[in-house]
Amino acid sequence: MLVLQLLVVSVVTVGCVAALVWQLRADGHRDAAQLVTAVAETVATDPDVRTGLAVPGGTTDPALADERAAVRAHVEDVRRRTGTDFITVMDTGTVRWTHPDPDRVGGRFVGNAAAALAGGRVVETYTGTLGPSVRAVVPVRAADGRVVGAVAAGVTTRALAQDLLGRLPLVLGAAAVALAVSVAGSLALSRWVRRRTHGLEPADLTRLWEVTDAVLHSLREGLVVLDPEGRVQVVNDEARRLLPPGPEGAADGEAGVELPPAVRRLAEGAEDVVDDVQVTDDRVLVVSRLDARWEGRRVGTVVTLRDHTELQALTRDLDAVRGLADALRSQAHEAANRLHVVVTLVEQGRTEQAVRFATAELAAAQELTDLVVADVADPAVAALLVGKSAQAAERGVELEVEPDTALPAGLLPARDLVTVVGNLLDNAVEAAMAGTEPRWVRVRTTCEGGGDEGGGGGGGVRAVEVRVTDSGAGLPADLLERAMRRGWSRKEQRLSPGGSHGLGLALVGQVVRRHGGSVAVEEPVTLDDGGGTLVVRLPVGRR
C-alpha cells in the first residue's frame, strides 16, 4: 500500500509539473505575441516613421537622411525599453530601415511581410536572421491612408526559453515540497493503518475475520457485544434467536435486535454478572455480563445468553412432582400412624370409634378430590391443586378450592395454566405462613362467556380467570408492577436481583404478556377476605 501510494503521488506530481511547464510555455508565447503586436502597432503609428516612409526611396535630401537616422535611434530606444529582440522598419520593398545589427540595415527583411504591405497583419513564429522568433508585422500608413511600409517586432524563442527557465526553480521547488509532504503523509498513513490493525497484514485480517465469523455462527450461546456507549455492535445467530428484533431506526436497530429491559439493565450495570436468571416476555434466560478490556482500557461489554425456558419448565414440573412425592410420603407416614390408632382401638374392642376415626379422614380427602375432579376438567391443573393442597396442609396452611371453581379442558396450554396457578399458590402459601392463625389460602378458577363450564366443553369462553386469596399481609396494589419483575419476593417485600426469590411472579407475568392478559390486586373488603386477592385474567385463543 505504501509503495502504491508513493507511486501514485510521484506520477501525479510529475504530471502536474509537466502540465504547469507546458502551460507556462504556452502563456509565454501568447504574451510574447501580444507584446510584439502592441509594440509594432505603436511604432507604426509614430509620426516620424509615417512621414519618413512616405518620402520616395530615391530621394537624396540630406535632411531626409538625418530623419531616417533619428527614426533608427527612436526605434532602438523603444526596443530596449520594451524588451523585444528586434524592431524592423521597412519600406514597401521590404528594405530594412532599422535592425539591432547595424550591418543588416539596408538589406531585405527575412519573413512574411506581403500580407502587412497589403494592409493586413501577420503574427507568426519564424526563423529569421536572429534565429526562431515570435514576431508581428503590421502596416505603416501615410496621412492619406496609403501603405507606405511595415514594422516588424519580435522576441526570439531563446529569450522565451530563458524566461521559462528562470521560473522553473520556483515550480520545481513547489513540486518538491508537495512530493515531500505527500511522501510524509503516505508514511504517516501507513504507520497509522498498521497501528490501528495491530501490525496485521491484509491476509491476517482476512483470516482473523473468517475465523471470528465462523466461531460466532457456531456458538451455542447467545453473544451480544456492546460499545462503551451501550450500542449493540455484534450479535451472533443464537442471540438473534433468543432476542426480539430491534425496531427500525432504534439504537440497537443496526445490529437487528433489541435488548429486553431486564437484560439491558444488567448490560449497563457497573458490576460483572455471572449466570443471572432473567425473565423476558417469552423466555427464561441465564445472563452473564463482563467488561471487555484491551490493555487495561474498557472497550465495551460482552453479554452471553443461555436459553433455560424449557429447562425452567421441566424444573418446575420436577419441583411439583417432588413436592407431591414429599406430601405422599408424609401422608403415608400419617396413614401408618392412623392405622396404628385404628388397630389399637379395634384390639380394645372400640370398633365404632375406630370406624369413625378412619372414615373422617377419608371423607375429608375424598371430598377435596371429588370437588377438584368434578369442576376442573384439565387433568394437569386438577393434579396440581390436589398436590398443592397436601403440601399446604403439611406446612400448616389450609388450601380451599372454592365451590364455584370451573375450568373446562383445552382452553389454554396446560403448562401455562400450571405456571400461573402453581406460582400464585406457592406465593400465597408463603404469605399465609408469614401471617397469624388461622392460615389459609383460597383458589378459584372461572370462565368468562358461555360454554360447558363444568366439563369438557369450552365453546364461547372468552377468558379464564384465576383468583387466589391468602390470609397473609397481602400485596399492595402500587407494588404490583415491581412484583412482576425478576427478583421480587413477597416474603422480603423488596427487589433482590440475583437472589433466589422472585422468579415465580416473573414467570406469571411472562405468561400473562404472552397471552395478552392482565394481573390485578383486589383490596380486602372485610377481615374474612384475608390480606388481598391476586386476579389473573388470560384471554382464550390469543396466544
Secondary structure in CASP SS format (residue, H / E / C, confidence):
PFRMAT SS
TARGET T0000
AUTHOR 0000-0000-0000
METHOD secondary structure of the structure
MODEL  1
M C 1.00
L H 1.00
V H 1.00
L H 1.00
Q H 1.00
L H 1.00
L H 1.00
V H 1.00
V H 1.00
S H 1.00
V H 1.00
V H 1.00
T H 1.00
V H 1.00
G H 1.00
C H 1.00
V H 1.00
A H 1.00
A H 1.00
L H 1.00
V H 1.00
W H 1.00
Q H 1.00
L H 1.00
R H 1.00
A H 1.00
D H 1.00
G H 1.00
H H 1.00
R H 1.00
D H 1.00
A H 1.00
A H 1.00
Q H 1.00
L H 1.00
V H 1.00
T H 1.00
A H 1.00
V H 1.00
A H 1.00
E H 1.00
T H 1.00
V H 1.00
A H 1.00
T C 1.00
D C 1.00
P H 1.00
D H 1.00
V H 1.00
R H 1.00
T H 1.00
G H 1.00
L H 1.00
A H 1.00
V C 1.00
P C 1.00
G C 1.00
G C 1.00
T C 1.00
T C 1.00
D C 1.00
P H 1.00
A H 1.00
L H 1.00
A H 1.00
D H 1.00
E H 1.00
R H 1.00
A H 1.00
A H 1.00
V H 1.00
R H 1.00
A H 1.00
H H 1.00
V H 1.00
E H 1.00
D H 1.00
V H 1.00
R H 1.00
R H 1.00
R H 1.00
T H 1.00
G C 1.00
T C 1.00
D C 1.00
F E 1.00
I E 1.00
T E 1.00
V E 1.00
M E 1.00
D E 1.00
T C 1.00
G C 1.00
T C 1.00
V E 1.00
R E 1.00
W C 1.00
T C 1.00
H C 1.00
P C 1.00
D C 1.00
P H 1.00
D H 1.00
R H 1.00
V C 1.00
G C 1.00
G C 1.00
R E 1.00
F C 1.00
V C 1.00
G C 1.00
N C 1.00
A C 1.00
A H 1.00
A H 1.00
A H 1.00
L H 1.00
A C 1.00
G C 1.00
G C 1.00
R C 1.00
V E 1.00
V E 1.00
E E 1.00
T E 1.00
Y E 1.00
T E 1.00
G E 1.00
T C 1.00
L C 1.00
G E 1.00
P E 1.00
S E 1.00
V E 1.00
R E 1.00
A E 1.00
V E 1.00
V E 1.00
P E 1.00
V E 1.00
R E 1.00
A C 1.00
A C 1.00
D C 1.00
G C 1.00
R C 1.00
V E 1.00
V E 1.00
G E 1.00
A E 1.00
V E 1.00
A E 1.00
A E 1.00
G E 1.00
V E 1.00
T E 1.00
T H 1.00
R H 1.00
A H 1.00
L H 1.00
A H 1.00
Q H 1.00
D H 1.00
L H 1.00
L H 1.00
G H 1.00
R H 1.00
L H 1.00
P H 1.00
L H 1.00
V H 1.00
L H 1.00
G H 1.00
A H 1.00
A H 1.00
A H 1.00
V H 1.00
A H 1.00
L H 1.00
A H 1.00
V H 1.00
S H 1.00
V H 1.00
A H 1.00
G H 1.00
S H 1.00
L H 1.00
A H 1.00
L H 1.00
S H 1.00
R H 1.00
W H 1.00
V H 1.00
R H 1.00
R H 1.00
R H 1.00
T C 1.00
H C 1.00
G C 1.00
L C 1.00
E C 1.00
P H 1.00
A H 1.00
D H 1.00
L H 1.00
T H 1.00
R H 1.00
L H 1.00
W H 1.00
E H 1.00
V H 1.00
T H 1.00
D H 1.00
A H 1.00
V H 1.00
L H 1.00
H H 1.00
S H 1.00
L C 1.00
R C 1.00
E C 1.00
G E 1.00
L E 1.00
V E 1.00
V E 1.00
L E 1.00
D C 1.00
P C 1.00
E C 1.00
G C 1.00
R C 1.00
V E 1.00
Q E 1.00
V E 1.00
V E 1.00
N C 1.00
D H 1.00
E H 1.00
A H 1.00
R H 1.00
R H 1.00
L H 1.00
L C 1.00
P C 1.00
P E 1.00
G C 1.00
P C 1.00
E C 1.00
G C 1.00
A C 1.00
A C 1.00
D C 1.00
G H 1.00
E H 1.00
A H 1.00
G C 1.00
V E 1.00
E C 1.00
L C 1.00
P C 1.00
P H 1.00
A H 1.00
V H 1.00
R H 1.00
R H 1.00
L H 1.00
A H 1.00
E C 1.00
G C 1.00
A C 1.00
E C 1.00
D C 1.00
V E 1.00
V E 1.00
D E 1.00
D E 1.00
V E 1.00
Q E 1.00
V E 1.00
T C 1.00
D C 1.00
D C 1.00
R C 1.00
V E 1.00
L E 1.00
V E 1.00
V E 1.00
S E 1.00
R E 1.00
L E 1.00
D E 1.00
A E 1.00
R E 1.00
W E 1.00
E C 1.00
G C 1.00
R E 1.00
R E 1.00
V E 1.00
G E 1.00
T E 1.00
V E 1.00
V E 1.00
T E 1.00
L E 1.00
R E 1.00
D E 1.00
H C 1.00
T H 1.00
E H 1.00
L H 1.00
Q H 1.00
A H 1.00
L H 1.00
T H 1.00
R H 1.00
D H 1.00
L H 1.00
D H 1.00
A H 1.00
V H 1.00
R H 1.00
G H 1.00
L H 1.00
A H 1.00
D H 1.00
A H 1.00
L H 1.00
R H 1.00
S H 1.00
Q H 1.00
A H 1.00
H H 1.00
E H 1.00
A H 1.00
A H 1.00
N H 1.00
R H 1.00
L H 1.00
H H 1.00
V H 1.00
V H 1.00
V H 1.00
T H 1.00
L H 1.00
V H 1.00
E H 1.00
Q C 1.00
G C 1.00
R C 1.00
T H 1.00
E H 1.00
Q H 1.00
A H 1.00
V H 1.00
R H 1.00
F H 1.00
A H 1.00
T H 1.00
A H 1.00
E H 1.00
L H 1.00
A H 1.00
A H 1.00
A H 1.00
Q H 1.00
E H 1.00
L H 1.00
T H 1.00
D H 1.00
L H 1.00
V H 1.00
V H 1.00
A H 1.00
D H 1.00
V E 1.00
A C 1.00
D C 1.00
P H 1.00
A H 1.00
V H 1.00
A H 1.00
A H 1.00
L H 1.00
L H 1.00
V H 1.00
G H 1.00
K H 1.00
S H 1.00
A H 1.00
Q H 1.00
A H 1.00
A H 1.00
E H 1.00
R C 1.00
G C 1.00
V C 1.00
E E 1.00
L E 1.00
E E 1.00
V E 1.00
E C 1.00
P C 1.00
D C 1.00
T C 1.00
A C 1.00
L E 1.00
P C 1.00
A C 1.00
G C 1.00
L C 1.00
L C 1.00
P C 1.00
A H 1.00
R H 1.00
D H 1.00
L H 1.00
V H 1.00
T H 1.00
V H 1.00
V H 1.00
G H 1.00
N H 1.00
L H 1.00
L H 1.00
D H 1.00
N H 1.00
A H 1.00
V H 1.00
E H 1.00
A H 1.00
A H 1.00
M H 1.00
A H 1.00
G C 1.00
T C 1.00
E C 1.00
P C 1.00
R C 1.00
W E 1.00
V E 1.00
R E 1.00
V E 1.00
R E 1.00
T E 1.00
T E 1.00
C E 1.00
E E 1.00
G E 1.00
G C 1.00
G C 1.00
D C 1.00
E C 1.00
G C 1.00
G C 1.00
G C 1.00
G C 1.00
G C 1.00
G C 1.00
G C 1.00
V E 1.00
R E 1.00
A E 1.00
V E 1.00
E E 1.00
V E 1.00
R E 1.00
V E 1.00
T E 1.00
D E 1.00
S C 1.00
G C 1.00
A C 1.00
G C 1.00
L C 1.00
P C 1.00
A H 1.00
D H 1.00
L H 1.00
L H 1.00
E H 1.00
R H 1.00
A H 1.00
M C 1.00
R C 1.00
R C 1.00
G C 1.00
W E 1.00
S E 1.00
R C 1.00
K C 1.00
E C 1.00
Q C 1.00
R E 1.00
L E 1.00
S C 1.00
P C 1.00
G C 1.00
G C 1.00
S C 1.00
H C 1.00
G C 1.00
L H 1.00
G H 1.00
L H 1.00
A H 1.00
L H 1.00
V H 1.00
G H 1.00
Q H 1.00
V H 1.00
V H 1.00
R H 1.00
R H 1.00
H H 1.00
G C 1.00
G C 1.00
S E 1.00
V E 1.00
A E 1.00
V E 1.00
E E 1.00
E C 1.00
P C 1.00
V C 1.00
T C 1.00
L H 1.00
D H 1.00
D H 1.00
G C 1.00
G C 1.00
G E 1.00
T E 1.00
L E 1.00
V E 1.00
V E 1.00
R E 1.00
L E 1.00
P E 1.00
V C 1.00
G C 1.00
R C 1.00
R C 1.00
END
